[in-house]
Amino acid sequence: MLYPGSILAQTPTAIIAFVLLIIIFLSYLAGAQLGNYQKKYNPEAKADGVGPLEGALLGLLALLLSFTFSMSASRFDKRNSLIVDEANNISTVVLRADMYPDSIRSLFKNDLREYIEARIAYYKAGNDKLLINKSLADATRIFNTLWQRANELSRNSTTTIPHSLMIPALNDIRDVVTSRDAARVARVPDPIIWLLIILSILGSLIIGYSRKEKKSDWIVLSVYALMTVVTIYTIIDLDRPRQGMINTDTAHQKMIELRELFAK
C-alpha cells in the first residue's frame, strides 16, 4: 500500500509523472551513449542479441502495467460501491424510524441527521488523519446512541416488528463504516509501483542501447514514454480517490442527498 510516510504517498502524482518522464528520456540518452561506446571500442560486438531481452523486458512491463491498472481500478470501483451502499443503508434506517411513535421517531431522526453529517465530514476530511479519526469517533458515538435506543425499545416493547427491522438495518450501517475505512487505506503496494518505475526506466535504457540508426527516433521514444507515464499516473491517481483527478465525488453526492430526507 502507499504508506502515509512513504515518498510515493507524500509526492503529488503530477510530480511523479513529470520526473519519471524526464528520467525515461535521460535513460534513453544514457543507453544510446553506452551503445555508441560499445560500437567504438568493441566493434565486433553486436546489439542484435539485445533484441530478445528488449522484447522480454517491455513485455514484462506491459503485463505488470495491465495487472496493476486492473488492481487499482477494481479498488476504485469498490470504494464507489461502498459509498452508495452506505447511503442506501442509512436511507433504510431513516425510513424505518417512521415505524415508531412520534416521540421516538424524532429522537431517531435527530441522531440520524447528526450521523449523516459525521459521515459527510469523514469524506471531506480527505487524507487529514486527525479529521478522519474525529469523524469516525463522532459516528461511533452517535451509532452507539442509536443502537442502545433500539436495543432498549426491543426489550421493553411487546411489538417486535419495528425492532426486528431496525436492528439489522443498524448493523448494516455499522458494518459498511468498517468496510469503507478498510477500502480507504487499501492501496496498490509501494514495491509494485517502484517496480513499474524501474522497468520503464530500464526499458528506455535498452531501447537506447539497441538502436541501430545513427539518429534517435524521438517519435517512437516519445510514444513509449507518454504511454508508460500516463498509465502509471492513472494507476496512482485511481489509488488516491480523495485527492486525485479521478475521485469518488459523484458517489459521495448520494450521501449529501440524504439531507433531503429531513427537509420539510
C-alpha positions as CSV (number, residue, x, y, z in Angstrom):
1,M,0.0,0.0,0.0
2,L,1.0,3.6,-0.2
3,Y,2.1,4.1,3.3
4,P,1.5,7.5,4.8
5,G,5.2,8.2,5.4
6,S,6.4,6.8,2.1
7,I,7.9,9.0,-0.7
8,L,5.2,8.0,-3.1
9,A,2.4,8.9,-0.7
10,Q,3.9,12.3,0.1
11,T,4.6,13.2,-3.6
12,P,1.9,14.6,-5.8
13,T,1.0,12.4,-8.7
14,A,1.8,15.0,-11.3
15,I,5.3,15.5,-10.0
16,I,5.9,11.7,-10.0
17,A,4.8,11.6,-13.7
18,F,6.9,14.6,-14.7
19,V,10.1,13.3,-13.0
20,L,9.5,9.8,-14.5
21,L,9.1,11.3,-18.0
22,I,12.4,13.2,-17.7
23,I,14.2,10.1,-16.3
24,I,13.0,8.0,-19.2
25,F,14.4,10.4,-21.8
26,L,17.7,10.6,-19.9
27,S,17.8,6.8,-19.6
28,Y,17.4,6.6,-23.4
29,L,20.3,9.0,-23.9
30,A,22.4,7.1,-21.5
31,G,21.6,3.9,-23.3
32,A,22.4,5.4,-26.6
33,Q,25.8,6.6,-25.3
34,L,26.6,3.1,-24.0
35,G,25.7,1.7,-27.3
36,N,28.0,4.1,-29.2
37,Y,30.8,3.4,-26.7
38,Q,30.3,-0.4,-27.3
39,K,30.4,0.1,-31.1
40,K,33.5,2.3,-30.9
41,Y,35.7,0.3,-28.6
42,N,34.3,-3.2,-29.3
43,P,33.1,-3.1,-32.9
44,E,32.8,-6.8,-33.2
45,A,30.1,-6.8,-30.5
46,K,26.6,-6.7,-31.9
47,A,23.4,-5.4,-30.3
48,D,21.3,-8.0,-32.1
49,G,21.3,-10.2,-29.0
50,V,19.7,-7.4,-27.0
51,G,16.5,-7.8,-29.1
52,P,15.0,-10.7,-27.2
53,L,15.9,-9.0,-23.9
54,E,14.3,-5.8,-25.0
55,G,11.1,-7.7,-26.0
56,A,11.0,-9.6,-22.8
57,L,11.5,-6.5,-20.7
58,L,8.9,-4.5,-22.5
59,G,6.5,-7.5,-22.4
60,L,7.0,-7.8,-18.6
61,L,6.4,-4.1,-18.2
62,A,3.2,-4.3,-20.3
63,L,2.0,-7.3,-18.2
64,L,2.7,-5.6,-14.9
65,L,1.0,-2.4,-16.1
66,S,-2.1,-4.3,-17.1
67,F,-2.2,-6.2,-13.8
68,T,-1.6,-3.1,-11.6
69,F,-4.1,-1.0,-13.6
70,S,-6.8,-3.7,-13.1
71,M,-6.0,-3.8,-9.4
72,S,-6.3,0.0,-8.8
73,A,-9.4,0.2,-11.0
74,S,-11.2,-2.6,-9.0
75,R,-10.3,-0.8,-5.7
76,F,-11.7,2.4,-7.1
77,D,-14.9,0.7,-8.1
78,K,-15.1,-0.9,-4.7
79,R,-14.9,2.5,-2.9
80,N,-17.6,3.9,-5.1
81,S,-19.8,0.9,-4.4
82,L,-19.3,1.1,-0.7
83,I,-20.3,4.8,-0.6
84,V,-23.5,4.1,-2.4
85,D,-24.2,1.1,-0.2
86,E,-23.8,3.2,2.9
87,A,-26.1,5.8,1.6
88,N,-28.7,3.2,0.9
89,N,-28.3,1.6,4.3
90,I,-28.7,5.0,6.1
91,S,-31.7,5.8,4.0
92,T,-33.3,2.5,5.0
93,V,-32.8,3.3,8.7
94,V,-34.3,6.7,8.3
95,L,-37.4,5.3,6.7
96,R,-37.7,2.6,9.3
97,A,-37.7,5.1,12.0
98,D,-41.2,6.1,10.8
99,M,-42.5,2.8,12.3
100,Y,-42.0,4.2,15.8
101,P,-44.3,6.6,17.7
102,D,-43.7,10.3,17.0
103,S,-41.6,10.9,20.2
104,I,-39.3,8.0,19.5
105,R,-39.1,8.7,15.8
106,S,-38.0,12.3,16.4
107,L,-35.1,11.1,18.6
108,F,-34.0,8.6,15.9
109,K,-34.1,11.2,13.2
110,N,-32.3,13.8,15.1
111,D,-29.4,11.3,15.8
112,L,-29.5,10.1,12.2
113,R,-29.2,13.7,10.9
114,E,-26.1,14.1,13.0
115,Y,-24.8,10.7,11.9
116,I,-25.1,11.7,8.2
117,E,-23.1,14.9,8.9
118,A,-20.4,12.9,10.6
119,R,-20.1,10.6,7.6
120,I,-20.0,13.5,5.2
121,A,-17.3,15.0,7.3
122,Y,-15.4,11.7,7.1
123,Y,-15.2,12.1,3.3
124,K,-14.4,15.8,3.4
125,A,-11.5,15.1,5.8
126,G,-9.5,14.0,2.8
127,N,-6.3,12.5,4.0
128,D,-6.1,14.5,7.2
129,K,-5.7,11.8,9.8
130,L,-6.9,13.9,12.7
131,L,-10.1,14.9,11.0
132,I,-10.7,11.3,9.8
133,N,-10.3,10.0,13.4
134,K,-12.6,12.7,14.7
135,S,-15.3,12.0,12.2
136,L,-15.1,8.2,12.9
137,A,-15.3,8.9,16.7
138,D,-18.4,11.1,16.2
139,A,-20.0,8.5,14.0
140,T,-19.3,5.8,16.6
141,R,-20.7,7.8,19.4
142,I,-23.9,8.6,17.5
143,F,-24.3,5.0,16.4
144,N,-23.9,3.7,20.0
145,T,-26.8,6.0,21.0
146,L,-29.0,4.7,18.1
147,W,-28.1,1.1,19.0
148,Q,-28.8,1.5,22.7
149,R,-32.2,3.1,22.0
150,A,-33.2,0.4,19.6
151,N,-32.0,-2.3,22.0
152,E,-33.9,-0.9,24.9
153,L,-37.1,-0.5,22.9
154,S,-36.9,-4.1,21.7
155,R,-36.7,-5.3,25.3
156,N,-39.5,-3.2,26.7
157,S,-41.9,-3.4,23.8
158,T,-44.4,-6.2,23.1
159,T,-44.3,-5.3,19.4
160,T,-41.4,-6.9,17.7
161,I,-41.9,-5.9,14.0
162,P,-40.3,-2.4,14.2
163,H,-37.3,-3.7,16.2
164,S,-36.7,-6.8,14.0
165,L,-36.4,-4.5,11.0
166,M,-34.5,-1.6,12.7
167,I,-31.7,-3.6,14.4
168,P,-30.5,-5.4,11.2
169,A,-30.5,-2.1,9.4
170,L,-28.4,-0.5,12.1
171,N,-26.0,-3.5,11.8
172,D,-25.6,-2.8,8.1
173,I,-24.7,0.9,8.5
174,R,-22.1,-0.1,11.2
175,D,-20.6,-2.8,9.0
176,V,-20.2,-0.5,6.0
177,V,-18.2,2.0,8.1
178,T,-15.6,-0.6,8.7
179,S,-15.6,-1.7,5.1
180,R,-15.2,1.9,3.8
181,D,-12.3,2.7,6.1
182,A,-10.6,-0.6,5.1
183,A,-11.1,0.3,1.4
184,R,-9.7,3.8,2.0
185,V,-6.3,2.5,3.2
186,A,-6.2,-0.4,0.8
187,R,-3.8,0.7,-2.0
188,V,-1.5,-0.8,-4.6
189,P,1.7,-1.8,-2.7
190,D,4.6,0.5,-3.0
191,P,7.0,-2.2,-4.2
192,I,4.8,-2.7,-7.3
193,I,4.8,1.0,-8.2
194,W,8.6,1.1,-7.7
195,L,8.9,-2.0,-9.9
196,L,6.8,-0.3,-12.6
197,I,9.0,2.8,-12.5
198,I,12.3,0.8,-12.6
199,L,11.1,-1.4,-15.5
200,S,10.0,1.6,-17.5
201,I,13.4,3.2,-17.0
202,L,15.3,0.0,-17.9
203,G,13.1,-0.4,-21.0
204,S,14.1,3.1,-22.1
205,L,17.8,2.3,-21.4
206,I,17.6,-0.9,-23.5
207,I,15.8,0.9,-26.4
208,G,18.6,3.5,-26.5
209,Y,21.4,0.9,-26.3
210,S,20.0,-1.3,-29.0
211,R,19.3,1.4,-31.6
212,K,20.8,0.8,-35.0
213,E,20.2,4.2,-36.5
214,K,22.7,7.0,-36.1
215,K,20.0,9.4,-35.2
216,S,17.5,8.8,-32.4
217,D,13.9,8.1,-33.3
218,W,12.3,10.6,-30.9
219,I,8.8,9.9,-32.1
220,V,9.0,6.2,-31.0
221,L,10.6,7.1,-27.7
222,S,8.0,9.9,-27.0
223,V,5.1,7.5,-27.7
224,Y,6.7,4.9,-25.4
225,A,7.4,7.4,-22.7
226,L,4.0,9.1,-22.8
227,M,2.1,5.8,-22.8
228,T,4.1,4.4,-19.9
229,V,3.9,7.6,-17.8
230,V,0.2,8.2,-18.4
231,T,-0.6,4.6,-17.4
232,I,1.4,4.8,-14.2
233,Y,-0.1,8.3,-13.5
234,T,-3.6,6.8,-13.9
235,I,-2.7,3.8,-11.6
236,I,-1.5,6.1,-8.8
237,D,-4.4,8.6,-9.3
238,L,-7.0,5.8,-9.1
239,D,-5.4,4.9,-5.7
240,R,-5.9,8.5,-4.4
241,P,-9.7,9.0,-4.7
242,R,-9.8,11.9,-2.3
243,Q,-7.0,13.9,-3.8
244,G,-6.6,12.9,-7.4
245,M,-8.3,13.9,-10.7
246,I,-10.2,10.6,-10.6
247,N,-12.2,10.8,-7.4
248,T,-15.4,9.4,-5.8
249,D,-17.2,12.8,-5.5
250,T,-20.0,11.6,-7.7
251,A,-20.7,8.6,-5.4
252,H,-20.4,10.8,-2.3
253,Q,-23.1,13.0,-3.7
254,K,-25.5,10.2,-2.7
255,M,-24.5,10.8,0.9
256,I,-25.1,14.5,0.6
257,E,-28.5,13.9,-0.9
258,L,-29.6,12.1,2.3
259,R,-30.0,15.5,3.9
260,E,-33.2,15.9,1.8
261,L,-34.8,13.1,3.9
262,F,-35.0,15.6,6.7
263,A,-36.1,18.7,4.7
264,K,-39.6,19.6,5.5
